Amino acid sequence: MNASEKPSLTLATFGLLAAWAVHDLEEVATVARWSRTRVPVLRARHPRVPDRVWRSVGDIDGREFATAVAVMGAVVAAAAADGYRTGGRSAFYQRALDGFGLHGLVHLAQAAATRGYTPGAVTSPLVVVPFTLWARGRLRRAGVLRPTRARELAAGLALAGAATAGAHAVARRIR
């Protein structure tokens, strides 16, 4: 890596935390109201969806959700710091970056499936996906991007899912 690549790698690594914060601020600001107002409409529109699914997304406690976001922030901060420490080479950082980008696509799929806004749907195409593609490009140009096969993408999405589930479990325990 030459000296001119270091600033862009710093932005690519710590930028993950910044992009995540912008995205999750949207979610924190909208999820409680969205779950109260939209879930009943979606439940009526899709009566075959099991009740346990609706219970899991209906009437979300805003404070518990914000606590889960804070826990997730610690995971993302750790991934970004590991990425910075290793000059972008960290597998943990790269899988977290992949998971972040893929979870943005999941938000867009959710919005399409519900035919309307879902929390995170605004910042996914404006922040999440573009940042992920930009950061991966910086890592590629610096020669540190790990090969990305379906297995690695699945690992990134699994990391995002496991971290999210864990953050919510910790938040329930705290709250």
ChimeraX commands (.cxc) that place a marker at each C-alpha (Angstrom):
marker #1 position 0.00,0.00,0.00 radius 0.5
marker #1 position 1.40,3.38,-0.92 radius 0.5
marker #1 position 1.00,6.53,1.17 radius 0.5
marker #1 position -1.81,7.89,-1.02 radius 0.5
marker #1 position -3.96,4.80,-0.32 radius 0.5
marker #1 position -3.80,5.11,3.48 radius 0.5
marker #1 position -6.36,7.96,3.78 radius 0.5
marker #1 position -8.86,6.15,1.57 radius 0.5
marker #1 position -8.38,2.93,3.57 radius 0.5
marker #1 position -8.97,4.90,6.77 radius 0.5
marker #1 position -12.22,6.19,5.27 radius 0.5
marker #1 position -13.13,2.71,4.06 radius 0.5
marker #1 position -12.61,1.16,7.49 radius 0.5
marker #1 position -13.92,3.80,9.90 radius 0.5
marker #1 position -16.44,4.86,7.25 radius 0.5
marker #1 position -18.20,1.57,7.93 radius 0.5
marker #1 position -19.03,2.81,11.42 radius 0.5
marker #1 position -20.14,6.21,10.12 radius 0.5
marker #1 position -22.33,4.73,7.35 radius 0.5
marker #1 position -23.81,2.25,9.81 radius 0.5
marker #1 position -24.61,5.08,12.27 radius 0.5
marker #1 position -26.43,7.12,9.62 radius 0.5
marker #1 position -28.40,4.05,8.55 radius 0.5
marker #1 position -29.31,2.96,12.06 radius 0.5
marker #1 position -30.37,6.47,13.05 radius 0.5
marker #1 position -33.04,6.15,10.37 radius 0.5
marker #1 position -34.13,2.84,11.84 radius 0.5
marker #1 position -34.21,4.11,15.42 radius 0.5
marker #1 position -36.23,7.15,14.35 radius 0.5
marker #1 position -38.84,5.15,12.43 radius 0.5
marker #1 position -39.14,1.55,13.64 radius 0.5
marker #1 position -41.52,1.97,16.60 radius 0.5
marker #1 position -44.08,4.06,14.71 radius 0.5
marker #1 position -43.74,1.88,11.60 radius 0.5
marker #1 position -44.41,-1.30,13.58 radius 0.5
marker #1 position -47.50,0.24,15.23 radius 0.5
marker #1 position -49.01,1.60,12.02 radius 0.5
marker #1 position -47.87,-0.69,9.19 radius 0.5
marker #1 position -47.79,-4.15,10.79 radius 0.5
marker #1 position -51.60,-4.28,11.30 radius 0.5
marker #1 position -52.09,-3.38,7.63 radius 0.5
marker #1 position -49.57,-5.99,6.49 radius 0.5
marker #1 position -51.08,-8.60,8.82 radius 0.5
marker #1 position -54.52,-8.06,7.26 radius 0.5
marker #1 position -53.03,-8.17,3.75 radius 0.5
marker #1 position -51.12,-11.42,4.44 radius 0.5
marker #1 position -53.29,-13.63,6.68 radius 0.5
marker #1 position -51.24,-16.76,5.92 radius 0.5
marker #1 position -48.11,-15.38,7.58 radius 0.5
marker #1 position -47.77,-17.09,11.00 radius 0.5
marker #1 position -48.74,-15.09,14.08 radius 0.5
marker #1 position -45.26,-15.52,15.59 radius 0.5
marker #1 position -43.84,-13.49,12.68 radius 0.5
marker #1 position -46.26,-10.63,13.28 radius 0.5
marker #1 position -45.59,-10.71,17.03 radius 0.5
marker #1 position -41.86,-10.41,16.37 radius 0.5
marker #1 position -42.23,-7.21,14.32 radius 0.5
marker #1 position -45.37,-5.71,15.84 radius 0.5
marker #1 position -45.31,-2.95,18.44 radius 0.5
marker #1 position -41.54,-2.74,18.80 radius 0.5
marker #1 position -40.38,-1.04,21.98 radius 0.5
marker #1 position -38.34,1.95,20.85 radius 0.5
marker #1 position -36.06,1.92,23.90 radius 0.5
marker #1 position -35.28,-1.77,23.55 radius 0.5
marker #1 position -34.60,-1.27,19.85 radius 0.5
marker #1 position -32.26,1.65,20.60 radius 0.5
marker #1 position -30.43,-0.51,23.14 radius 0.5
marker #1 position -30.00,-3.25,20.51 radius 0.5
marker #1 position -28.65,-0.64,18.09 radius 0.5
marker #1 position -26.11,0.48,20.70 radius 0.5
marker #1 position -24.97,-3.12,21.21 radius 0.5
marker #1 position -24.69,-3.57,17.45 radius 0.5
marker #1 position -22.71,-0.34,17.31 radius 0.5
marker #1 position -20.06,-1.95,19.50 radius 0.5
marker #1 position -19.79,-4.86,17.04 radius 0.5
marker #1 position -19.51,-2.52,14.04 radius 0.5
marker #1 position -16.96,-0.34,15.87 radius 0.5
marker #1 position -14.88,-3.44,16.61 radius 0.5
marker #1 position -15.01,-4.50,12.95 radius 0.5
marker #1 position -14.06,-1.00,11.75 radius 0.5
marker #1 position -11.18,-0.77,14.24 radius 0.5
marker #1 position -9.92,-4.21,13.22 radius 0.5
marker #1 position -10.10,-3.12,9.60 radius 0.5
marker #1 position -8.10,0.01,10.36 radius 0.5
marker #1 position -5.55,-1.90,12.46 radius 0.5
marker #1 position -4.91,-4.35,9.60 radius 0.5
marker #1 position -4.95,-1.85,6.74 radius 0.5
marker #1 position -8.28,-3.27,5.55 radius 0.5
marker #1 position -7.02,-6.89,5.50 radius 0.5
marker #1 position -9.10,-8.13,8.45 radius 0.5
marker #1 position -11.49,-10.94,7.53 radius 0.5
marker #1 position -13.80,-9.76,10.34 radius 0.5
marker #1 position -13.92,-6.25,8.89 radius 0.5
marker #1 position -14.41,-7.44,5.31 radius 0.5
marker #1 position -17.19,-9.88,6.28 radius 0.5
marker #1 position -18.85,-7.11,8.33 radius 0.5
marker #1 position -18.62,-4.80,5.31 radius 0.5
marker #1 position -20.14,-7.48,3.07 radius 0.5
marker #1 position -22.87,-8.15,5.62 radius 0.5
marker #1 position -23.63,-4.44,5.89 radius 0.5
marker #1 position -24.04,-4.11,2.12 radius 0.5
marker #1 position -26.12,-7.26,1.80 radius 0.5
marker #1 position -28.36,-6.23,4.68 radius 0.5
marker #1 position -29.00,-3.01,2.74 radius 0.5
marker #1 position -30.28,-5.15,-0.13 radius 0.5
marker #1 position -32.49,-7.03,2.35 radius 0.5
marker #1 position -34.02,-3.69,3.39 radius 0.5
marker #1 position -34.80,-2.92,-0.25 radius 0.5
marker #1 position -36.35,-6.37,-0.71 radius 0.5
marker #1 position -38.48,-5.83,2.41 radius 0.5
marker #1 position -39.73,-2.51,1.07 radius 0.5
marker #1 position -40.56,-4.15,-2.27 radius 0.5
marker #1 position -42.30,-7.09,-0.58 radius 0.5
marker #1 position -44.41,-4.80,1.60 radius 0.5
marker #1 position -44.99,-2.36,-1.26 radius 0.5
marker #1 position -44.03,0.58,0.90 radius 0.5
marker #1 position -41.57,2.10,3.29 radius 0.5
marker #1 position -39.79,-0.09,5.82 radius 0.5
marker #1 position -37.27,1.23,8.38 radius 0.5
marker #1 position -33.88,1.48,6.72 radius 0.5
marker #1 position -35.25,1.66,3.17 radius 0.5
marker #1 position -34.20,5.28,2.59 radius 0.5
marker #1 position -30.56,5.03,3.65 radius 0.5
marker #1 position -30.01,1.60,2.08 radius 0.5
marker #1 position -29.82,2.85,-1.54 radius 0.5
marker #1 position -28.36,6.24,-0.54 radius 0.5
marker #1 position -25.74,5.20,2.02 radius 0.5
marker #1 position -25.44,1.46,2.71 radius 0.5
marker #1 position -25.06,0.01,-0.79 radius 0.5
marker #1 position -23.00,2.90,-2.27 radius 0.5
marker #1 position -20.65,2.99,0.72 radius 0.5
marker #1 position -20.14,-0.78,0.59 radius 0.5
marker #1 position -19.33,-0.70,-3.12 radius 0.5
marker #1 position -16.99,2.28,-2.66 radius 0.5
marker #1 position -15.16,0.69,0.28 radius 0.5
marker #1 position -14.78,-2.64,-1.55 radius 0.5
marker #1 position -13.33,-0.71,-4.50 radius 0.5
marker #1 position -10.79,0.97,-2.21 radius 0.5
marker #1 position -9.81,-2.38,-0.72 radius 0.5
marker #1 position -9.49,-3.87,-4.21 radius 0.5
marker #1 position -7.27,-1.01,-5.42 radius 0.5
marker #1 position -5.08,-1.38,-2.34 radius 0.5
marker #1 position -4.71,-5.09,-3.09 radius 0.5
marker #1 position -6.20,-6.22,0.23 radius 0.5
marker #1 position -9.72,-7.30,-0.77 radius 0.5
marker #1 position -10.16,-10.97,-0.03 radius 0.5
marker #1 position -11.73,-13.16,-2.71 radius 0.5
marker #1 position -15.48,-12.91,-2.47 radius 0.5
marker #1 position -17.26,-16.09,-3.36 radius 0.5
marker #1 position -20.79,-17.05,-2.44 radius 0.5
marker #1 position -19.44,-18.67,0.74 radius 0.5
marker #1 position -17.88,-15.39,1.91 radius 0.5
marker #1 position -21.02,-13.42,1.07 radius 0.5
marker #1 position -23.08,-15.95,3.02 radius 0.5
marker #1 position -20.63,-15.60,5.91 radius 0.5
marker #1 position -21.02,-11.81,5.82 radius 0.5
marker #1 position -24.81,-12.03,5.82 radius 0.5
marker #1 position -24.68,-14.67,8.58 radius 0.5
marker #1 position -22.41,-12.39,10.64 radius 0.5
marker #1 position -24.88,-9.52,10.22 radius 0.5
marker #1 position -27.81,-11.76,11.15 radius 0.5
marker #1 position -26.09,-13.31,14.16 radius 0.5
marker #1 position -24.88,-9.93,15.42 radius 0.5
marker #1 position -28.39,-8.48,15.02 radius 0.5
marker #1 position -30.03,-11.41,16.82 radius 0.5
marker #1 position -27.40,-11.24,19.57 radius 0.5
marker #1 position -27.82,-7.48,19.96 radius 0.5
marker #1 position -31.59,-7.87,20.34 radius 0.5
marker #1 position -31.14,-10.70,22.86 radius 0.5
marker #1 position -28.77,-8.54,24.91 radius 0.5
marker #1 position -31.18,-5.58,24.67 radius 0.5
marker #1 position -34.10,-7.71,25.91 radius 0.5
marker #1 position -31.97,-8.88,28.82 radius 0.5
marker #1 position -30.90,-5.30,29.68 radius 0.5
marker #1 position -34.37,-3.76,29.31 radius 0.5
marker link #1:1,2 radius 0.2
marker link #1:2,3 radius 0.2
marker link #1:3,4 radius 0.2
marker link #1:4,5 radius 0.2
marker link #1:5,6 radius 0.2
marker link #1:6,7 radius 0.2
marker link #1:7,8 radius 0.2
marker link #1:8,9 radius 0.2
marker link #1:9,10 radius 0.2
marker link #1:10,11 radius 0.2
marker link #1:11,12 radius 0.2
marker link #1:12,13 radius 0.2
marker link #1:13,14 radius 0.2
marker link #1:14,15 radius 0.2
marker link #1:15,16 radius 0.2
marker link #1:16,17 radius 0.2
marker link #1:17,18 radius 0.2
marker link #1:18,19 radius 0.2
marker link #1:19,20 radius 0.2
marker link #1:20,21 radius 0.2
marker link #1:21,22 radius 0.2
marker link #1:22,23 radius 0.2
marker link #1:23,24 radius 0.2
marker link #1:24,25 radius 0.2
marker link #1:25,26 radius 0.2
marker link #1:26,27 radius 0.2
marker link #1:27,28 radius 0.2
marker link #1:28,29 radius 0.2
marker link #1:29,30 radius 0.2
marker link #1:30,31 radius 0.2
marker link #1:31,32 radius 0.2
marker link #1:32,33 radius 0.2
marker link #1:33,34 radius 0.2
marker link #1:34,35 radius 0.2
marker link #1:35,36 radius 0.2
marker link #1:36,37 radius 0.2
marker link #1:37,38 radius 0.2
marker link #1:38,39 radius 0.2
marker link #1:39,40 radius 0.2
marker link #1:40,41 radius 0.2
marker link #1:41,42 radius 0.2
marker link #1:42,43 radius 0.2
marker link #1:43,44 radius 0.2
marker link #1:44,45 radius 0.2
marker link #1:45,46 radius 0.2
marker link #1:46,47 radius 0.2
marker link #1:47,48 radius 0.2
marker link #1:48,49 radius 0.2
marker link #1:49,50 radius 0.2
marker link #1:50,51 radius 0.2
marker link #1:51,52 radius 0.2
marker link #1:52,53 radius 0.2
marker link #1:53,54 radius 0.2
marker link #1:54,55 radius 0.2
marker link #1:55,56 radius 0.2
marker link #1:56,57 radius 0.2
marker link #1:57,58 radius 0.2
marker link #1:58,59 radius 0.2
marker link #1:59,60 radius 0.2
marker link #1:60,61 radius 0.2
marker link #1:61,62 radius 0.2
marker link #1:62,63 radius 0.2
marker link #1:63,64 radius 0.2
marker link #1:64,65 radius 0.2
marker link #1:65,66 radius 0.2
marker link #1:66,67 radius 0.2
marker link #1:67,68 radius 0.2
marker link #1:68,69 radius 0.2
marker link #1:69,70 radius 0.2
marker link #1:70,71 radius 0.2
marker link #1:71,72 radius 0.2
marker link #1:72,73 radius 0.2
marker link #1:73,74 radius 0.2
marker link #1:74,75 radius 0.2
marker link #1:75,76 radius 0.2
marker link #1:76,77 radius 0.2
marker link #1:77,78 radius 0.2
marker link #1:78,79 radius 0.2
marker link #1:79,80 radius 0.2
marker link #1:80,81 radius 0.2
marker link #1:81,82 radius 0.2
marker link #1:82,83 radius 0.2
marker link #1:83,84 radius 0.2
marker link #1:84,85 radius 0.2
marker link #1:85,86 radius 0.2
marker link #1:86,87 radius 0.2
marker link #1:87,88 radius 0.2
marker link #1:88,89 radius 0.2
marker link #1:89,90 radius 0.2
marker link #1:90,91 radius 0.2
marker link #1:91,92 radius 0.2
marker link #1:92,93 radius 0.2
marker link #1:93,94 radius 0.2
marker link #1:94,95 radius 0.2
marker link #1:95,96 radius 0.2
marker link #1:96,97 radius 0.2
marker link #1:97,98 radius 0.2
marker link #1:98,99 radius 0.2
marker link #1:99,100 radius 0.2
marker link #1:100,101 radius 0.2
marker link #1:101,102 radius 0.2
marker link #1:102,103 radius 0.2
marker link #1:103,104 radius 0.2
marker link #1:104,105 radius 0.2
marker link #1:105,106 radius 0.2
marker link #1:106,107 radius 0.2
marker link #1:107,108 radius 0.2
marker link #1:108,109 radius 0.2
marker link #1:109,110 radius 0.2
marker link #1:110,111 radius 0.2
marker link #1:111,112 radius 0.2
marker link #1:112,113 radius 0.2
marker link #1:113,114 radius 0.2
marker link #1:114,115 radius 0.2
marker link #1:115,116 radius 0.2
marker link #1:116,117 radius 0.2
marker link #1:117,118 radius 0.2
marker link #1:118,119 radius 0.2
marker link #1:119,120 radius 0.2
marker link #1:120,121 radius 0.2
marker link #1:121,122 radius 0.2
marker link #1:122,123 radius 0.2
marker link #1:123,124 radius 0.2
marker link #1:124,125 radius 0.2
marker link #1:125,126 radius 0.2
marker link #1:126,127 radius 0.2
marker link #1:127,128 radius 0.2
marker link #1:128,129 radius 0.2
marker link #1:129,130 radius 0.2
marker link #1:130,131 radius 0.2
marker link #1:131,132 radius 0.2
marker link #1:132,133 radius 0.2
marker link #1:133,134 radius 0.2
marker link #1:134,135 radius 0.2
marker link #1:135,136 radius 0.2
marker link #1:136,137 radius 0.2
marker link #1:137,138 radius 0.2
marker link #1:138,139 radius 0.2
marker link #1:139,140 radius 0.2
marker link #1:140,141 radius 0.2
marker link #1:141,142 radius 0.2
marker link #1:142,143 radius 0.2
marker link #1:143,144 radius 0.2
marker link #1:144,145 radius 0.2
marker link #1:145,146 radius 0.2
marker link #1:146,147 radius 0.2
marker link #1:147,148 radius 0.2
marker link #1:148,149 radius 0.2
marker link #1:149,150 radius 0.2
marker link #1:150,151 radius 0.2
marker link #1:151,152 radius 0.2
marker link #1:152,153 radius 0.2
marker link #1:153,154 radius 0.2
marker link #1:154,155 radius 0.2
marker link #1:155,156 radius 0.2
marker link #1:156,157 radius 0.2
marker link #1:157,158 radius 0.2
marker link #1:158,159 radius 0.2
marker link #1:159,160 radius 0.2
marker link #1:160,161 radius 0.2
marker link #1:161,162 radius 0.2
marker link #1:162,163 radius 0.2
marker link #1:163,164 radius 0.2
marker link #1:164,165 radius 0.2
marker link #1:165,166 radius 0.2
marker link #1:166,167 radius 0.2
marker link #1:167,168 radius 0.2
marker link #1:168,169 radius 0.2
marker link #1:169,170 radius 0.2
marker link #1:170,171 radius 0.2
marker link #1:171,172 radius 0.2
marker link #1:172,173 radius 0.2
marker link #1:173,174 radius 0.2
marker link #1:174,175 radius 0.2
view
